[in-house]
Every structure is written in C-alpha cells, then in structure tokens.
Amino acid sequence: MHSADRLARLFLLPLFLFVAAFFLLPMVRLIGVAGSGPNGMAEYVAILLNPRYFATLVATLLLSAAVTAATLAIGTVVALFLARNRFWGRPLLVSCLTLPLAFPGVVVGFMVILLAGRQGLLASLSMGLGMGRWVFAYSMAGLFAGYVYFSLPRVLVTLMAAVEKLDPALEEAARSLGAGRFEVLRDVTLPGIAPALMASGAIAFATAMGAFGTAFTLATRIDVLAMTIYTEFTLNANFATAAALSIALGLITWAVLALSRNLAGSGVAAAG
C-alpha cells in the first residue's frame, strides 16, 4: 500500500467522527424533533397544508430565484468587463466589489436601512425634492436589495475566474466568421462559462434561502422561511414545526445544489 493511501485511511476515522458529530447526529435529532409534535411525522404535510407556512415557503422560493437571477445578470456583466479590461484602479474596484464578503448579514441589513429606511438617504432626498418619503428597506424589496448585495461578490469571484480561463481564440474565431457581439456572447462566451454560472447561481440561491441576519434586521413586515423558523422556535416554542420547516429548507437547498453540481459537471467549459 502506498504511503499516500495509508495516510488517507488514517484520516478516514477522524473525518467520519467529524461528519457524525456535526452533521449526521444533528440531522437525526432534527428529524426526531419534527416527528415529536401532535401531528407526528405528518408534520411535514401539515406545514404544506398550513396557508401561512406554505405562503412563506413560496415567497422565500420566489425571492431566492429573483435574487439568483439578478445576481447572475449583474455578476456576468461585471465579470466580463473586469476580466477583459485592465485599467488604473482596477484592483481597488475589485476589492470594493468583494468587500461585502467581510460583512455579516446584520451589517448588510443595517446598510439597507441607512439607504432606504425611514431616516435613510433615499428618504431624505425624496423629501427634499417634495416627492414624499421613499422607504422600502422593511419590505421584500429591501430584503431583495440586501441579498443581492450580499450574494454578488460570491458570484463575481467565481465568474471572473471562469471568464479569465476562457480561450479568447474561440471568440476571435467566431468574429472572423461574421458573428456579432450578441452572437459571440450567446454562442461562445455564455456556454463557455455555463458551469460557473450554474455553480455560482446555486450558491446565490442557497444563500438567499437560508440567510437570517439580513432578514432579522429588516423583517418588520417580511415573512420568509428563516424568520418563520426563528419565530416558531424562540417565541412560540413550537419545536416540531420549526424542525420540519428546517428540514424542508435544507432539502430544497440540497436539491438545488445537487442539481447544479450534476449539470455543471456534465458541461464542458471552453477554456484554454
């Protein structure tokens, strides 16, 4: 047996113990708590039949999908520009765009309030212009803005790496054959970075599904899944429902990540 194989087997036991302690056992316990309520294991069906929980689930899915679409659209444009252009101040610009990676969700929510809260910048400007008070920080629009701001650097870093690996000769060949900018983008560039788009999109979706800090800061009139779980667990002491909602959130997110991984793995990037 090679030394590398012996070393790998040596680490298998600590790895198994780590996974069991921090993943398997908590998940088994969570499933057990979900089935300990008055509905038993039917609690998973009950949360779908309950209008409030179902509406919260749908709203969270729609919000996460919208955040993913917006983040990918913005991230793709910015990544293409930054990867293809070198100019003075570019490193500083990239650093500023990736700065939200250092912020927790609560800080992002606070920044949204400073921008679009009751005493925020937009409210002050609109009042000064005699257009009333513009406030959207405490709505789905504010949460959407916070999630996009929070997810954009994660998508941007992945897409920039993918664009930089894309073979420029493929785009030049397409242009030499008469393809315009839109055709090159549609037929060469986007297919070439498709695996990165799927992977980063899945990360943005999973982040929006489970993000709590930003929702906690802004959620005066917002009912998303993370806040509902928190409310049921801490305020209502409804542990079975909170556990069932947590399992549902985890399964949806896991399914999206698994699907993205399979699709990205089957894609072939046009990289040089």
Protein Blocks (a to p, Z undefined) as FASTA:
>chain_A
ZZklmmmmmmmmmmmmmmmmmmmmmmmmmmmmmmmmmnlmmlmmmmmmpmklmmmmmmmm
mmmmmmmmmmmmmmmmmmmmmmmpccehklmmmmmmmmmmmpcfklmmmmmmmmmmmklm
klmmmmmnonojadfklmmklmmmmmmmmmmmmmmmmmmmmmmmpcfklmmmmmmnopaf
klmmmmmmmmmmmmmmmmmmmmmmmmmmmomklmmmmmmmbccfklmmmmmmmmnopakl
mmmmmmmmmmmmmmmmmmmmmmmmmpccddZZ
